[in-house]
């Protein structure tokens, strides 16, 4: 195994592809968490491959970089993370693959972060170095809080790396959980485009496994291409209209019979906004 090389000694010749600052930032965040997945390639100190990885190391303030394969430390979670990050941050994935990778990465990083969170919990139950007695019920609640904190931090990490919102990470995790609980075939799911996958996952969550299996078969039988995408988009719009219509009915039912003039104006404006959105979505179907 080659030793790391000083970055200042690396010769950078003219590149066929410009370095993308966004990709450099993504790689830097990943390297900070799990290390370098693939080394750069050198020939007599001249860079052949790995311009983005080299730029990421510079961004992190490093002065040396490996130019040979990464070592494996025997940590199964870390090994899995290497595979996940290799795919998640460098390859084009299907919607199903992306959701699966994100879900597993968050799960693993939650396990890695949890011990430190639990240390803080245990420290809070001590005074002057002596352990304070608490009930199991209280400790379990605090422990659950530590798990939620670790999970939230893991989700935020992957959201930052992918340049997205934590809410989108939660959505991917929920979709993966829905199709996993429905026992849908992952290979079949990977054949779907994003709109199709989201619809199958939505059916799995709202109607259960059997309905989701039927929907999956229907989506798999559709021709690939613009026509299928348009059809799926229309189906998604109809579903959104149904959700909004149902929500409007529920809110209307919960609205008090007697309200002040100010409250009445508020409810009327809210209903008008919902109606306007429904009309807009219906117009997109024409």
C-alpha positions in Angstrom: 0.0 0.0 0.0 1.4 3.4 -1.0 2.0 6.1 1.5 0.1 9.4 1.3 1.7 12.1 -0.9 2.2 15.7 -0.1 -0.5 17.7 -2.0 2.0 20.4 -3.0 4.1 17.8 -4.9 1.2 16.7 -7.1 1.5 17.9 -10.8 -1.9 18.9 -12.3 -2.0 18.9 -16.1 -4.7 20.3 -18.2 -8.0 18.6 -17.4 -10.6 17.4 -19.9 -13.4 18.3 -17.4 -13.7 21.3 -15.1 -13.9 20.8 -11.4 -17.4 21.4 -10.1 -17.4 23.3 -6.8 -20.7 21.8 -5.7 -19.4 18.2 -6.2 -16.2 19.2 -4.4 -18.2 20.4 -1.4 -20.3 17.1 -1.4 -17.1 15.0 -1.5 -15.5 17.0 1.3 -18.5 16.4 3.6 -18.4 12.7 2.9 -14.7 12.4 3.3 -15.0 14.2 6.7 -17.4 11.5 7.9 -16.0 8.3 6.5 -12.7 9.0 4.9 -11.6 8.8 1.2 -13.4 6.0 -0.6 -11.2 5.9 -3.7 -7.6 7.2 -3.9 -6.5 9.6 -6.6 -4.4 8.1 -9.5 -0.9 9.4 -10.1 1.8 8.7 -12.6 5.2 10.1 -11.4 3.4 12.7 -9.3 1.2 13.7 -12.2 -2.6 13.6 -11.5 -4.4 11.2 -13.8 -7.8 10.8 -12.0 -9.3 12.3 -8.9 -9.3 16.1 -9.5 -12.5 16.5 -7.4 -11.1 14.3 -4.6 -7.9 16.4 -4.6 -9.9 19.6 -4.5 -12.0 18.3 -1.6 -8.8 17.5 0.4 -7.6 21.0 -0.2 -10.9 22.4 0.9 -10.6 20.4 4.1 -7.2 21.9 4.8 -5.3 18.7 4.3 -1.7 18.7 3.1 -1.4 15.0 2.2 -3.6 12.6 0.3 -3.6 8.8 -0.3 -2.9 7.7 -3.9 -3.6 4.0 -3.3 -6.7 2.0 -2.2 -8.4 2.9 1.0 -7.9 0.5 4.0 -10.8 -1.2 5.7 -10.9 -1.0 9.5 -13.2 -4.0 10.0 -16.1 -1.9 11.0 -19.1 -3.4 9.2 -21.1 -0.2 9.4 -18.2 1.8 7.9 -17.8 -0.8 5.1 -21.4 -0.5 4.3 -21.2 3.3 4.4 -18.3 3.2 1.9 -20.5 1.3 -0.6 -23.5 3.5 0.0 -21.6 6.8 -0.4 -19.8 5.4 -3.5 -23.2 5.0 -5.1 -25.2 7.8 -3.4 -22.9 10.7 -4.1 -21.2 9.6 -7.3 -23.7 7.5 -9.4 -27.1 8.0 -10.9 -29.6 6.0 -8.9 -33.2 5.1 -9.5 -35.7 6.6 -7.0 -36.0 3.3 -5.2 -32.2 2.8 -5.0 -31.8 6.4 -3.7 -34.4 6.0 -1.0 -32.9 2.7 0.1 -29.4 4.1 0.2 -30.5 7.1 2.2 -32.5 5.0 4.6 -29.6 2.7 5.3 -27.1 5.5 5.6 -29.3 7.3 8.2 -29.8 4.1 10.1 -26.1 3.4 10.3 -25.0 6.9 11.1 -27.7 7.0 13.9 -26.0 3.9 15.4 -22.6 5.6 15.2 -23.8 8.8 16.7 -25.9 7.3 19.5 -23.1 6.3 22.0 -22.0 9.9 22.2 -25.6 11.1 22.7 -26.1 8.5 25.4 -23.0 9.7 27.2 -24.5 13.1 27.5 -27.7 11.5 28.9 -25.7 9.5 31.5 -23.8 12.7 32.5 -27.1 14.5 33.1 -28.0 11.8 35.7 -24.9 12.6 37.8 -24.2 15.3 40.3 -20.7 15.9 41.7 -19.7 12.6 40.0 -22.3 10.6 41.8 -25.2 8.9 39.9 -28.6 10.2 40.6 -31.3 7.6 41.0 -34.1 7.8 38.3 -36.9 5.5 37.4 -36.6 3.2 34.4 -39.5 4.9 32.8 -37.7 8.3 32.9 -34.4 6.9 31.7 -36.1 5.1 28.8 -37.8 8.4 27.7 -34.5 10.2 27.8 -32.9 7.4 25.9 -35.5 7.6 23.2 -34.8 11.3 23.1 -31.1 10.6 22.5 -32.0 8.2 19.7 -34.2 10.9 18.0 -31.4 13.4 18.3 -28.9 11.0 16.7 -31.3 10.2 13.9 -32.1 13.9 13.3 -28.4 14.7 13.1 -27.8 11.8 10.7 -30.6 13.0 8.4 -29.2 16.5 8.5 -25.8 15.3 7.5 -27.0 13.4 4.4 -29.3 16.4 3.5 -26.3 18.7 3.6 -24.2 16.4 1.5 -26.9 16.0 -1.1 -27.7 19.7 -1.0 -31.4 19.2 -0.1 -33.8 19.7 2.8 -34.2 17.3 5.7 -37.9 17.1 4.8 -36.9 15.5 1.5 -34.7 13.0 3.3 -37.6 12.1 5.6 -39.9 11.7 2.6 -37.4 9.2 1.0 -37.1 7.3 4.2 -40.9 7.1 4.6 -41.3 5.9 1.0 -38.7 3.2 1.5 -40.3 2.1 4.7 -43.7 1.9 3.0 -42.5 -0.3 0.1 -40.4 -2.4 2.5 -43.3 -3.0 4.8 -45.5 -3.9 1.8 -42.8 -6.5 0.9 -42.5 -5.2 -2.7 -39.7 -6.5 -4.8 -36.7 -4.1 -4.8 -35.6 -5.1 -8.3 -39.1 -4.3 -9.7 -39.1 -1.0 -7.8 -35.8 0.0 -9.4 -37.5 -0.3 -12.9 -39.8 2.6 -12.0 -39.2 6.3 -12.7 -39.5 8.8 -9.9 -43.2 9.6 -10.4 -44.1 5.9 -10.6 -42.1 5.0 -7.6 -43.6 7.8 -5.5 -47.1 6.7 -6.5 -46.5 3.0 -5.6 -45.0 4.1 -2.2 -48.0 6.4 -1.6 -50.4 3.5 -2.3 -48.4 1.2 0.0 -48.6 3.7 2.8 -52.2 4.6 2.5 -53.8 1.3 1.3 -51.4 -1.4 2.3 -49.4 -4.1 0.6 -51.9 -5.8 -1.6 -53.0 -2.6 -3.2 -49.4 -1.6 -3.7 -48.6 -4.9 -5.4 -51.4 -4.3 -7.8 -50.3 -0.7 -8.5 -46.7 -1.9 -9.0 -47.8 -4.4 -11.6 -49.8 -1.7 -13.4 -46.8 0.7 -13.4 -44.4 -2.0 -14.6 -46.8 -2.8 -17.5 -46.8 0.8 -18.8 -44.5 1.8 -21.7 -41.5 3.7 -20.8 -41.1 7.3 -22.1 -43.0 10.5 -22.2 -46.4 9.0 -22.5 -46.0 6.9 -19.3 -44.6 9.9 -17.5 -47.5 12.1 -18.5 -50.0 9.4 -17.4 -48.3 9.0 -14.0 -48.2 12.8 -13.5 -51.9 13.0 -14.2 -52.6 10.2 -11.7 -50.5 12.0 -9.2 -52.5 15.2 -9.8 -55.8 13.4 -9.3 -54.5 12.0 -6.1 -53.5 15.4 -4.9 -56.9 16.8 -5.8 -58.5 14.0 -3.8 -56.4 14.7 -0.7 -57.1 18.5 -0.9 -60.8 17.9 -1.3 -60.9 15.5 1.7 -58.8 17.9 3.8 -61.2 20.8 2.9 -64.2 18.6 4.1 -62.5 17.8 7.3 -61.5 21.4 8.1 -65.1 22.5 7.2 -66.5 19.9 9.6 -64.2 21.1 12.4 -65.0 24.8 11.9 -67.0 26.1 14.8 -70.6 27.2 14.0 -70.1 30.5 15.8 -67.0 32.5 15.2 -66.0 36.1 15.4 -65.9 38.3 12.3 -62.1 38.1 12.2 -62.2 34.3 12.5 -64.8 34.1 9.8 -62.6 36.1 7.4 -59.7 33.8 8.2 -61.7 30.6 7.5 -63.2 32.1 4.3 -59.7 33.0 3.1 -58.4 29.6 3.9 -61.2 27.8 2.0 -60.8 30.1 -0.9 -57.1 29.3 -1.0 -57.8 25.5 -1.0 -60.5 25.9 -3.7 -58.1 28.0 -5.8 -55.4 25.3 -5.5 -57.9 22.6 -6.4 -59.0 24.5 -9.5 -55.4 25.1 -10.5 -54.6 21.4 -10.3 -57.8 20.5 -12.2 -56.7 22.9 -14.9 -53.4 21.1 -15.3 -55.4 17.9 -16.2 -57.1 19.5 -19.2 
